[in-house]
Amino acid sequence: MNETVPAFPLRRPNPFDLPAEYRVMREDQPVRCARLHNGKPVWLVSRYADVRAVLTDPGLSADRAAPGFPFLTDEAEYLRHIKVFVGMDAPEHGPHRRMFAPEFTARNVAALRPYIQGCVDERVDRLVDTGPPADLVAALALPVPALAIGRILGVPSSDSALFEELTVRVITHGGAEPFEALVDYVKRLVRAKQGSTDDDLISRVLREHVNSGDLELRSMTIVLILILLAGYETTANTISLGVLALLRHPEQLAALRRNTAAMPAAIAELLRYTSVAELATCRAATRDIELAGTTIRAGDGVIPLAASANRDPSVFPNPDVLDIHRDARRHLAFGHGAHACMGAALAQLELDIVFTTLLSRLPDLRLAGELPDTAVKYDSVLFGLHALPITW
């Protein structure tokens, strides 16, 4: 790799524009080298077709223990020693993923609509009762995904408030103490589910896979934590950024109010436009690979830039424009291939309910002043907002 290379990650200039270097890469150097925080080199892949190729090439490993696997932070390196399906390759990846997949099928997720609608209605009721202004992140974007994933896991209704508090604290406070408190709760919940005949995810996996010896209890607990945090924060960030995007594009918001049947297309476009998880997927080459005229050697780290791919004009004309009427279903916000996000249907359902309810219940929703830079998660692996001041 060339020695004169930029540091990575590159900072977004504002909540919705990507680093200018992404466009330059797509046009002139679609596979180029950069350096991580620790000085290690990594390949960045920026074009849509190449990103999809990276996510399906068996020579590019998702195994965190693979030589050269790129970690964006020192803290993330602990994943090198954790063996769960999100970091497995074929053939073991598929069977392990399928152990946790049934609760996330479109049919089973659709059955959650009344529960999630009730959660959203309750939170919007609180907003209305308390009155403006409010922080949409704290009032709605963080609680709703926590309650939804808690329902799937089998958190008892008596623990809902505690589970919400523990989950929100991990995102809003960070650090070891909130994380350890959440892990301790999940461990207690798993112990309480031993022998359960309930149909929640934890009870089912215990019955079908842990008790049979197919899955270790420790591995199950780790997967639960990863499912919880990965699915929770990405959805919360997309809710807040999606609302901000609509409020900053009043003509798009007005069109959606006039035709709520356009909501599925609008959600796909918002997922493309916000791309909160662009840095969540990394790979390591296990053999030499040719990609867009560049040779990637075995042991090299590779980062497919989903956000850049989602702004590729060869796939999405005028990609920097938010257009809820475009067909954005080919977006890569949920990844692609065997490791595509298992919780995609759940995330889309939550977004549908939240956006539809806000449009109906708060027709004059607007920003409460300018959004300060400190409200934006510029330095986070999962992009989003710390706060979104709103009024109505």
DRENVEX-243667 format. One record per residue: x negated, y, z negated of N, C-alpha, C in turn; residue number from 1. Coordinates in steps of 0.1 Angstrom, whole numbers, always signed. Example, Ala and Ser with C-alpha at 12.3 -4.5 7.8 and 13.67 -1.06 7.14 Angstrom:
<pts>
   n_px   n_py   n_pz  ca_px  ca_py  ca_pz   c_px   c_py   c_pz    n
   -132    -57    -78   -123    -45    -78   -132    -33    -78    1
   -128    -22    -71   -137    -11    -71   -129     +0    -79    2
</pts>
This chain:
<pts>
   n_px   n_py   n_pz  ca_px  ca_py  ca_pz   c_px   c_py   c_pz    n
     -8    -12     +0     +0     +0     +0     -9    +13     +0    1
     -4    +23     +6    -11    +36     +7    -13    +42     -7    2
    -24    +48    -10    -27    +54    -23    -19    +67    -25    3
    -17    +74    -15     -9    +87    -16     +6    +84    -15    4
    +12    +81    -27    +26    +77    -27    +33    +85    -38    5
    +46    +87    -36    +53    +94    -46    +57    +86    -58    6
    +59    +93    -69    +64    +86    -81    +79    +82    -80    7
    +83    +72    -86    +97    +67    -85   +101    +63    -99    8
   +114    +66   -103   +125    +71    -95   +124    +85    -91    9
   +131    +89    -80   +132   +103    -76   +145   +109    -82   10
   +144   +121    -86   +155   +128    -93   +165   +133    -83   11
   +178   +131    -86   +188   +137    -77   +188   +152    -81   12
   +190   +161    -71   +191   +175    -73   +203   +180    -80   13
   +214   +173    -79   +227   +176    -85   +235   +163    -86   14
   +247   +163    -92   +254   +151    -93   +258   +143    -80   15
   +258   +150    -69   +263   +144    -57   +253   +144    -45   16
   +243   +151    -45   +233   +151    -35   +222   +141    -39   17
   +217   +134    -29   +206   +125    -32   +192   +132    -30   18
   +181   +126    -35   +168   +132    -32   +166   +134    -17   19
   +161   +145    -13   +159   +148     +1   +149   +137     +7   20
   +141   +131     -1   +132   +121     +5   +139   +109    +10   21
   +151   +106     +6   +159    +95    +11   +162    +97    +26   22
   +166   +109    +29   +169   +111    +43   +156   +110    +52   23
   +145   +115    +47   +133   +114    +54   +129   +100    +56   24
   +130    +92    +45   +127    +78    +46   +136    +71    +57   25
   +149    +73    +56   +158    +66    +66   +154    +70    +80   26
   +150    +82    +83   +147    +86    +96   +133    +82   +101   27
   +123    +82    +92   +109    +81    +96   +101    +69    +90   28
   +105    +65    +78    +98    +55    +71   +107    +46    +63   29
   +116    +38    +69   +126    +31    +62   +121    +21    +51   30
   +109    +17    +52   +103     +8    +42    +90    +15    +38   31
    +90    +22    +26    +78    +29    +23    +74    +26     +8   32
    +61    +29     +5    +56    +26     -8    +58    +38    -17   33
    +59    +35    -30    +60    +45    -41    +53    +39    -53   34
    +52    +47    -64    +46    +42    -76    +56    +43    -88   35
    +57    +33    -96    +65    +33   -108    +59    +40   -119   36
    +66    +42   -130    +62    +49   -142    +48    +44   -147   37
    +46    +31   -145    +33    +25   -151    +22    +25   -140   38
    +24    +31   -129    +14    +32   -118    +15    +20   -109   39
    +23    +10   -111    +24     -1   -102    +31     +3    -89   40
    +26     -3    -78    +32     +0    -65    +45     -7    -63   41
    +54     -2    -55    +67     -8    -52    +71     -4    -38   42
    +78    -12    -31    +84     -8    -18    +98     -3    -19   43
   +101     +8    -13   +115    +14    -13   +121    +11     +1   44
   +133     +6     +1   +141     +3    +13   +153    +12    +14   45
   +154    +19    +25   +164    +30    +25   +176    +29    +35   46
   +174    +21    +45   +185    +20    +55   +195     +9    +52   47
   +207    +11    +56   +218     +2    +52   +215    -12    +56   48
   +212    -15    +69   +209    -28    +74   +198    -35    +67   49
   +187    -27    +64   +176    -33    +57   +179    -36    +42   50
   +187    -28    +36   +191    -30    +22   +199    -43    +21   51
   +208    -45    +30   +216    -57    +31   +207    -69    +33   52
   +197    -68    +42   +188    -79    +44   +180    -82    +32   53
   +176    -72    +24   +168    -75    +12   +177    -83     +2   54
   +190    -79     +1   +198    -86     -9   +203   -100     -5   55
   +199   -104     +7   +203   -118    +12   +191   -126    +15   56
   +179   -121    +15   +167   -128    +19   +162   -137     +8   57
   +162   -150    +10   +157   -160     +0   +143   -158     -4   58
   +135   -151     +4   +121   -148     +0   +119   -136     -9   59
   +130   -130    -13   +130   -119    -22   +138   -123    -34   60
   +131   -125    -45   +136   -131    -57   +142   -121    -67   61
   +153   -125    -73   +159   -117    -84   +154   -121    -98   62
   +145   -131    -98   +140   -136   -111   +130   -126   -117   63
   +134   -121   -129   +126   -111   -136   +112   -116   -139   64
   +110   -129   -140    +97   -134   -143    +88   -136   -131   65
    +93   -133   -119    +86   -135   -106    +74   -125   -106   66
    +62   -129   -102    +51   -120   -101    +55   -108    -92   67
    +52    -96    -98    +54    -83    -91    +68    -78    -92   68
    +77    -84   -100    +90    -79   -102    +89    -65   -107   69
    +96    -55   -101    +95    -41   -106   +105    -38   -117   70
   +100    -32   -128   +108    -27   -139   +107    -12   -139   71
   +118     -5   -140   +118     +9   -140   +114    +16   -153   72
   +115     +8   -164   +111    +13   -177   +104     +2   -184   73
    +96     +7   -194    +89     -3   -203    +99    -12   -210   74
   +110     -5   -215   +120    -12   -223   +127    -24   -215   75
   +128    -22   -202   +135    -32   -194   +126    -44   -192   76
   +114    -44   -195   +105    -55   -193   +109    -67   -202   77
   +116    -65   -212   +121    -76   -221   +129    -86   -213   78
   +135    -81   -202   +143    -90   -193   +135   -101   -186   79
   +121    -99   -186   +113   -109   -180   +114   -122   -187   80
   +117   -122   -200   +117   -134   -208   +131   -140   -210   81
   +141   -133   -203   +155   -138   -205   +160   -144   -193   82
   +164   -157   -194   +168   -165   -182   +184   -166   -182   83
   +190   -157   -174   +204   -157   -172   +207   -156   -157   84
   +220   -158   -153   +223   -160   -139   +220   -147   -131   85
   +221   -135   -137   +218   -123   -129   +203   -123   -125   86
   +195   -130   -131   +181   -131   -128   +176   -144   -123   87
   +185   -152   -117   +182   -165   -111   +184   -165    -96   88
   +176   -173    -90   +177   -175    -75   +185   -189    -73   89
   +188   -191    -60   +194   -204    -56   +183   -215    -58   90
   +187   -227    -62   +201   -232    -63   +207   -230    -77   91
   +199   -226    -87   +205   -225   -101   +214   -213   -103   92
   +213   -203    -95   +221   -191    -97   +236   -194    -96   93
   +240   -201    -85   +254   -203    -83   +262   -210    -94   94
   +257   -222    -98   +264   -229   -109   +265   -221   -122   95
   +254   -213   -125   +255   -205   -137   +264   -194   -136   96
   +264   -187   -125   +274   -176   -123   +288   -181   -123   97
   +291   -192   -117   +305   -197   -117   +310   -201   -131   98
   +301   -203   -141   +306   -205   -154   +313   -193   -160   99
   +309   -181   -155   +315   -169   -161   +325   -162   -151  100
   +326   -167   -139   +334   -160   -129   +349   -160   -130  101
   +355   -171   -135   +370   -172   -133   +378   -160   -138  102
   +374   -154   -150   +381   -143   -155   +380   -130   -146  103
   +371   -130   -137   +369   -119   -128   +374   -120   -114  104
   +382   -131   -111   +388   -132    -98   +399   -122    -97  105
   +402   -118    -84   +412   -108    -81   +425   -111    -88  106
   +429   -124    -88   +442   -128    -93   +442   -126   -109  107
   +432   -130   -115   +432   -129   -130   +430   -115   -134  108
   +422   -107   -127   +421    -93   -130   +434    -86   -128  109
   +442    -89   -118   +455    -82   -115   +464    -84   -127  110
   +463    -96   -134   +471    -98   -145   +468    -89   -157  111
   +457    -82   -157   +453    -73   -167   +459    -59   -165  112
   +466    -56   -154   +471    -43   -151   +480    -37   -162  113
   +490    -45   -167   +498    -39   -177   +490    -35   -190  114
   +480    -43   -194   +472    -40   -206   +464    -27   -203  115
   +457    -27   -192   +448    -15   -189   +457     -2   -187  116
   +469     -4   -181   +477     +8   -179   +482    +13   -193  117
   +484     +4   -202   +488     +8   -216   +477    +15   -223  118
   +464    +11   -221   +453    +17   -227   +451    +31   -221  119
   +452    +33   -208   +451    +46   -201   +462    +55   -206  120
   +475    +50   -206   +486    +58   -210   +484    +64   -225  121
   +479    +55   -233   +477    +59   -247   +466    +70   -248  122
   +455    +69   -240   +445    +79   -241   +449    +92   -234  123
   +457    +91   -224   +462   +104   -218   +472   +110   -227  124
   +480   +102   -234   +489   +107   -245   +482   +115   -255  125
   +470   +110   -259   +462   +117   -269   +457   +130   -263  126
   +453   +130   -251   +448   +143   -244   +459   +153   -244  127
   +471   +149   -240   +483   +158   -240   +486   +163   -253  128
   +487   +154   -263   +491   +158   -277   +481   +168   -283  129
   +468   +165   -280   +457   +174   -286   +456   +187   -279  130
   +459   +187   -266   +458   +199   -258   +444   +202   -253  131
   +443   +210   -242   +430   +213   -237   +423   +223   -245  132
   +409   +224   -243   +401   +216   -234   +398   +203   -240  133
   +391   +194   -232   +387   +181   -237   +375   +176   -229  134
   +369   +166   -234   +358   +160   -227   +363   +147   -221  135
   +364   +146   -208   +370   +134   -202   +362   +121   -204  136
   +349   +123   -205   +340   +111   -208   +344   +105   -221  137
   +344   +113   -232   +347   +107   -245   +362   +103   -246  138
   +371   +110   -240   +385   +108   -241   +390    +96   -233  139
   +384    +94   -221   +390    +84   -212   +379    +75   -206  140
   +369    +81   -200   +359    +73   -192   +352    +62   -200  141
   +348    +65   -212   +342    +55   -221   +351    +45   -227  142
   +362    +49   -233   +371    +40   -240   +377    +29   -231  143
   +382    +33   -219   +390    +24   -211   +382    +12   -207  144
   +370    +13   -201   +363     +1   -197   +359     -7   -209  145
   +357     -1   -220   +353     -9   -232   +365    -18   -236  146
   +377    -12   -236   +389    -20   -240   +392    -31   -230  147
   +390    -28   -217   +392    -38   -207   +383    -50   -208  148
   +370    -47   -209   +361    -59   -210   +363    -66   -223  149
   +367    -59   -234   +370    -65   -246   +381    -75   -245  150
   +391    -71   -237   +403    -80   -235   +398    -93   -228  151
   +389    -92   -218   +385   -103   -211   +376   -113   -220  152
   +368   -107   -228   +360   -115   -237   +368   -122   -248  153
   +379   -116   -251   +387   -122   -262   +386   -114   -275  154
   +382   -102   -275   +382    -94   -287   +396    -93   -293  155
   +398    -97   -306   +411    -96   -312   +416    -82   -313  156
   +429    -80   -312   +435    -66   -312   +431    -59   -325  157
   +429    -66   -336   +425    -60   -348   +411    -55   -348  158
   +403    -59   -339   +389    -54   -337   +388    -44   -326  159
   +398    -41   -319   +397    -32   -307   +390    -19   -310  160
   +394    -13   -321   +388     +0   -324   +373     -1   -327  161
   +370    -12   -335   +356    -14   -339   +348    -17   -326  162
   +353    -26   -317   +346    -29   -305   +344    -17   -296  163
   +354     -9   -295   +352     +3   -287   +342    +12   -293  164
   +342    +14   -306   +332    +22   -313   +318    +17   -311  165
   +316     +4   -312   +302     -2   -311   +297     +0   -297  166
   +306     -3   -287   +302     -2   -273   +299    +12   -269  167
   +307    +22   -273   +305    +36   -269   +292    +41   -275  168
   +289    +37   -287   +277    +41   -294   +264    +37   -286  169
   +265    +25   -281   +253    +20   -273   +250    +30   -262  170
   +261    +34   -255   +259    +43   -243   +256    +57   -247  171
   +262    +62   -258   +261    +77   -261   +249    +80   -270  172
   +245    +70   -278   +234    +72   -287   +221    +66   -283  173
   +222    +54   -277   +210    +47   -273   +202    +42   -285  174
   +191    +36   -283   +182    +32   -293   +186    +18   -298  175
   +177    +13   -307   +178     -1   -311   +190     -4   -321  176
   +193     +6   -330   +203     +3   -340   +217     +1   -334  177
   +222     +9   -325   +236     +7   -320   +236     -6   -311  178
   +225     -9   -304   +225    -21   -296   +225    -34   -305  179
   +217    -34   -315   +217    -45   -325   +230    -47   -331  180
   +237    -36   -334   +250    -37   -341   +260    -44   -331  181
   +260    -40   -319   +269    -46   -309   +265    -61   -307  182
   +252    -64   -306   +248    -78   -305   +253    -86   -317  183
   +252    -81   -329   +256    -88   -341   +271    -90   -340  184
   +279    -81   -335   +293    -83   -334   +297    -94   -324  185
   +290    -94   -313   +293   -104   -302   +289   -118   -308  186
   +278   -119   -316   +275   -132   -322   +285   -136   -331  187
   +291   -127   -339   +301   -131   -349   +314   -135   -341  188
   +317   -128   -330   +328   -132   -322   +327   -146   -316  189
   +315   -149   -311   +313   -162   -306   +315   -173   -316  190
   +309   -170   -328   +311   -180   -339   +325   -182   -342  191
   +333   -171   -342   +347   -172   -346   +355   -180   -335  192
   +350   -180   -323   +357   -186   -312   +354   -201   -311  193
   +345   -206   -319   +341   -221   -318   +354   -229   -321  194
   +357   -238   -312   +369   -246   -314   +382   -240   -310  195
   +381   -228   -304   +393   -221   -300   +399   -227   -287  196
   +412   -227   -287   +419   -231   -274   +425   -220   -266  197
   +421   -207   -270   +425   -196   -263   +420   -195   -249  198
   +425   -187   -240   +422   -186   -226   +413   -175   -223  199
   +406   -169   -233   +397   -158   -230   +384   -163   -225  200
   +375   -155   -220   +362   -159   -214   +353   -167   -224  201
   +352   -161   -236   +343   -167   -246   +348   -181   -250  202
   +361   -182   -253   +366   -195   -257   +365   -206   -246  203
   +367   -201   -233   +367   -211   -222   +352   -215   -220  204
   +343   -206   -220   +329   -210   -217   +324   -219   -228  205
   +327   -216   -241   +324   -225   -252   +329   -239   -249  206
   +342   -240   -246   +348   -254   -244   +342   -261   -232  207
   +340   -254   -221   +337   -261   -208   +322   -262   -206  208
   +314   -254   -212   +300   -254   -208   +290   -255   -220  209
   +293   -248   -231   +284   -249   -242   +286   -262   -250  210
   +298   -266   -252   +301   -279   -260   +296   -291   -252  211
   +296   -290   -238   +292   -301   -230   +277   -301   -229  212
   +270   -291   -233   +255   -291   -232   +250   -285   -219  213
   +259   -280   -210   +255   -274   -198   +248   -260   -200  214
   +252   -254   -211   +247   -240   -213   +243   -238   -228  215
   +232   -232   -231   +228   -230   -244   +236   -218   -250  216
   +239   -219   -263   +247   -209   -270   +239   -195   -269  217
   +226   -195   -271   +219   -183   -270   +220   -177   -256  218
   +219   -185   -246   +220   -180   -232   +234   -174   -229  219
   +244   -181   -235   +258   -175   -233   +259   -162   -240  220
   +253   -160   -252   +254   -147   -259   +247   -136   -251  221
   +236   -139   -245   +228   -129   -237   +236   -125   -225  222
   +242   -135   -218   +251   -132   -207   +262   -123   -210  223
   +269   -126   -222   +280   -118   -226   +276   -103   -228  224
   +264   -101   -234   +259    -87   -236   +257    -80   -223  225
   +250    -88   -213   +247    -82   -200   +260    -79   -193  226
   +270    -88   -193   +283    -85   -186   +289    -73   -192  227
   +289    -72   -205   +296    -61   -212   +289    -48   -209  228
   +276    -47   -210   +270    -34   -208   +269    -30   -193  229
   +266    -40   -185   +265    -36   -170   +278    -32   -164  230
   +289    -40   -167   +302    -36   -162   +308    -24   -168  231
   +305    -22   -181   +311    -11   -188   +306     +2   -184  232
   +292     +4   -184   +287    +17   -182   +289    +21   -167  233
   +287    +12   -158   +289    +16   -144   +303    +21   -141  234
   +313    +14   -147   +327    +19   -145   +330    +32   -151  235
   +325    +33   -164   +326    +46   -171   +320    +58   -163  236
   +308    +55   -158   +302    +66   -150   +309    +69   -137  237
   +315    +59   -131   +322    +61   -118   +335    +69   -121  238
   +342    +66   -132   +354    +73   -136   +350    +88   -137  239
   +340    +92   -145   +337   +106   -147   +332   +113   -135  240
   +323   +106   -127   +318   +112   -115   +329   +113   -104  241
   +338   +103   -104   +349   +103    -94   +358   +115    -97  242
   +362   +117   -109   +371   +128   -112   +364   +141   -109  243
   +351   +142   -113   +344   +155   -109   +343   +157    -94  244
   +341   +146    -86   +340   +148    -72   +354   +153    -66  245
   +365   +147    -71   +378   +152    -67   +381   +166    -71  246
   +377   +170    -83   +380   +183    -87   +371   +193    -80  247
   +359   +189    -75   +351   +198    -67   +355   +198    -52  248
   +364   +189    -48   +369   +189    -35   +384   +190    -35  249
   +390   +202    -38   +404   +203    -40   +412   +199    -28  250
   +407   +200    -16   +415   +196     -5   +417   +181     -4  251
   +406   +174     -9   +407   +159    -10   +417   +155    -21  252
   +416   +162    -32   +425   +159    -43   +439   +161    -39  253
   +442   +172    -32   +455   +175    -28   +461   +165    -18  254
   +452   +160     -9   +456   +150     +0   +460   +137     -7  255
   +452   +134    -18   +455   +122    -25   +467   +123    -33  256
   +470   +135    -38   +483   +137    -46   +495   +135    -36  257
   +493   +140    -24   +504   +139    -14   +507   +124    -10  258
   +496   +116    -10   +497   +103     -5   +489    +93    -14  259
   +495    +89    -25   +488    +80    -35   +486    +66    -29  260
   +493    +63    -18   +490    +50    -11   +475    +50     -5  261
   +469    +62     -4   +455    +62     +0   +445    +60    -11  262
   +450    +56    -23   +441    +54    -34   +431    +43    -32  263
   +434    +32    -26   +423    +22    -24   +412    +27    -15  264
   +415    +34     -5   +405    +40     +4   +397    +51     -3  265
   +404    +58    -11   +397    +69    -19   +388    +63    -29  266
   +391    +52    -35   +382    +46    -45   +370    +40    -38  267
   +372    +34    -26   +360    +29    -19   +351    +41    -15  268
   +357    +52    -11   +348    +64     -7   +341    +69    -20  269
   +348    +70    -31   +342    +75    -43   +331    +66    -48  270
   +332    +53    -46   +322    +44    -50   +310    +46    -41  271
   +312    +48    -28   +301    +50    -19   +294    +63    -22  272
   +302    +74    -24   +297    +87    -26   +289    +89    -39  273
   +294    +83    -50   +287    +84    -63   +276    +75    -65  274
   +277    +62    -60   +266    +52    -61   +259    +53    -74  275
   +266    +50    -85   +260    +51    -98   +249    +41   -102  276
   +250    +29    -95   +241    +18    -98   +230    +16    -88  277
   +225    +27    -82   +216    +25    -70   +203    +19    -75  278
   +199    +20    -87   +186    +14    -91   +188     +1    -99  279
   +200     -4    -99   +202    -16   -108   +197    -29   -102  280
   +194    -29    -89   +190    -41    -82   +175    -40    -78  281
   +167    -49    -82   +153    -50    -78   +150    -64    -73  282
   +139    -66    -66   +135    -79    -61   +120    -80    -61  283
   +115    -92    -60   +100    -95    -59    +99   -104    -47  284
    +89   -102    -38    +87   -110    -27    +79   -123    -31  285
    +84   -134    -27    +78   -147    -30    +70   -152    -19  286
    +71   -146     -7    +63   -149     +5    +62   -136    +13  287
    +53   -136    +23    +51   -124    +31    +64   -123    +40  288
    +69   -110    +41    +81   -107    +48    +79    -95    +57  289
    +85    -96    +69    +85    -84    +78    +98    -77    +77  290
    +98    -64    +74   +110    -57    +73   +109    -43    +80  291
   +116    -41    +90   +116    -28    +97   +101    -24   +101  292
    +94    -34   +106    +81    -32   +111    +70    -31   +100  293
    +74    -34    +87    +64    -33    +76    +62    -47    +70  294
    +50    -50    +67    +48    -63    +61    +48    -61    +45  295
    +57    -69    +39    +58    -69    +25    +51    -82    +20  296
    +41    -81    +12    +33    -93     +8    +39   -100     -4  297
    +37   -113     -5    +41   -121    -16    +35   -114    -29  298
    +44   -112    -39    +39   -106    -51    +42    -91    -52  299
    +47    -85    -41    +51    -71    -40    +65    -69    -46  300
    +67    -58    -53    +80    -55    -58    +88    -47    -47  301
   +101    -49    -47   +110    -42    -37   +122    -36    -44  302
   +125    -24    -41   +137    -18    -46   +146    -13    -34  303
   +158    -20    -32   +167    -16    -22   +175     -4    -27  304
   +175     +7    -20   +182    +19    -25   +196    +19    -20  305
   +205    +14    -28   +219    +14    -24   +225    +27    -21  306
   +221    +37    -29   +227    +51    -27   +222    +56    -13  307
   +210    +54    -10   +205    +58     +4   +213    +50    +15  308
   +214    +37    +13   +222    +29    +23   +236    +35    +24  309
   +242    +39    +13   +256    +44    +14   +257    +58    +20  310
   +245    +64    +23   +245    +77    +30   +239    +75    +44  311
   +238    +63    +49   +232    +60    +62   +242    +64    +73  312
   +238    +75    +81   +248    +80    +91   +251    +70   +102  313
   +243    +60   +104   +246    +50   +114   +258    +41   +110  314
   +261    +41    +97   +273    +33    +92   +284    +42    +87  315
   +280    +54    +81   +290    +63    +76   +288    +77    +82  316
   +295    +80    +93   +293    +93    +99   +295   +105    +89  317
   +287   +115    +90   +287   +127    +81   +287   +121    +66  318
   +277   +114    +63   +277   +106    +50   +277   +115    +37  319
   +272   +127    +39   +271   +136    +27   +284   +143    +24  320
   +294   +140    +32   +308   +146    +30   +317   +136    +24  321
   +324   +140    +13   +334   +132     +7   +346   +132    +16  322
   +350   +121    +20   +362   +120    +29   +370   +107    +25  323
   +381   +110    +18   +389    +98    +12   +396    +91    +23  324
   +396    +97    +36   +403    +90    +47   +394    +81    +55  325
   +381    +81    +52   +372    +73    +60   +373    +58    +55  326
   +369    +49    +63   +368    +35    +59   +355    +32    +53  327
   +354    +32    +40   +342    +31    +33   +340    +17    +26  328
   +348     +7    +31   +349     -6    +25   +335    -13    +26  329
   +327     -9    +35   +314    -16    +36   +303    -10    +27  330
   +307     -2    +18   +297     +4     +8   +290     -7     +0  331
   +279     -3     -5   +270    -13    -13   +270     -9    -27  332
   +280     -2    -32   +280     +1    -46   +281    -11    -55  333
   +287    -22    -51   +287    -34    -58   +276    -44    -54  334
   +266    -39    -46   +256    -48    -41   +261    -56    -29  335
   +255    -67    -27   +258    -75    -15   +252    -89    -17  336
   +259    -99    -11   +253   -113    -11   +257   -120    -24  337
   +249   -130    -27   +252   -139    -38   +252   -132    -51  338
   +244   -121    -53   +244   -114    -65   +253   -102    -66  339
   +262   -100    -56   +271    -89    -56   +279    -89    -70  340
   +283    -77    -74   +289    -75    -87   +301    -84    -89  341
   +300    -92   -100   +311   -101   -103   +324    -94   -108  342
   +321    -81   -113   +333    -74   -119   +339    -64   -109  343
   +336    -65    -96   +341    -55    -87   +356    -53    -87  344
   +364    -64    -88   +378    -63    -88   +383    -56   -101  345
   +377    -59   -112   +380    -52   -125   +377    -37   -124  346
   +366    -34   -119   +362    -19   -118   +372    -12   -109  347
   +376    -18    -98   +385    -11    -89   +399    -10    -95  348
   +403    -20   -102   +416    -19   -109   +416     -7   -119  349
   +405     -6   -127   +404     +4   -137   +404    +18   -131  350
   +397    +19   -120   +396    +32   -113   +410    +36   -107  351
   +417    +26   -101   +430    +28    -96   +439    +34   -107  352
   +440    +27   -118   +449    +31   -129   +445    +44   -134  353
   +432    +47   -137   +428    +60   -143   +431    +71   -133  354
   +427    +70   -121   +429    +81   -111   +444    +84   -109  355
   +452    +73   -107   +466    +74   -104   +473    +81   -116  356
   +470    +77   -128   +476    +82   -140   +473    +97   -142  357
   +460   +100   -140   +456   +114   -142   +463   +123   -132  358
   +464   +119   -119   +470   +127   -109   +485   +129   -112  359
   +491   +119   -118   +505   +120   -122   +508   +128   -134  360
   +500   +125   -145   +503   +131   -158   +497   +145   -159  361
   +486   +148   -153   +479   +161   -154   +478   +168   -140  362
   +489   +172   -134   +489   +177   -120   +480   +190   -119  363
   +478   +197   -129   +469   +209   -128   +456   +207   -135  364
   +451   +195   -135   +438   +192   -141   +427   +199   -133  365
   +418   +205   -141   +407   +213   -135   +395   +213   -144  366
   +383   +217   -139   +371   +218   -148   +373   +230   -157  367
   +367   +228   -169   +367   +238   -179   +353   +245   -179  368
   +351   +253   -168   +339   +260   -167   +329   +252   -159  369
   +317   +258   -157   +306   +251   -150   +301   +239   -158  370
   +297   +229   -150   +291   +217   -156   +276   +220   -159  371
   +271   +219   -171   +257   +222   -174   +249   +210   -169  372
   +236   +213   -166   +227   +202   -162   +225   +192   -173  373
   +226   +196   -185   +225   +187   -197   +236   +176   -197  374
   +247   +179   -190   +258   +169   -190   +256   +158   -180  375
   +245   +159   -172   +243   +149   -161   +231   +139   -165  376
   +233   +126   -163   +223   +116   -166   +213   +115   -155  377
   +205   +126   -154   +195   +126   -143   +184   +115   -146  378
   +181   +112   -158   +170   +103   -161   +174    +89   -164  379
   +187    +85   -161   +192    +72   -165   +191    +63   -153  380
   +189    +50   -155   +189    +40   -145   +203    +39   -138  381
   +213    +40   -147   +227    +41   -142   +232    +55   -142  382
   +233    +61   -130   +236    +76   -129   +250    +79   -134  383
   +252    +90   -140   +266    +94   -145   +265   +107   -152  384
   +275   +109   -161   +277   +121   -169   +277   +118   -183  385
   +271   +126   -191   +272   +125   -206   +285   +131   -210  386
   +290   +141   -203   +302   +148   -207   +309   +155   -194  387
   +322   +156   -194   +329   +163   -184   +340   +172   -190  388
   +337   +185   -192   +347   +193   -198   +359   +196   -188  389
   +371   +193   -193   +383   +195   -184   +393   +204   -192  390
   +402   +209   -184   +414   +216   -190   +425   +214   -180  391
   +437   +218   -184   +449   +216   -176   +460   +226   -181  392
</pts>
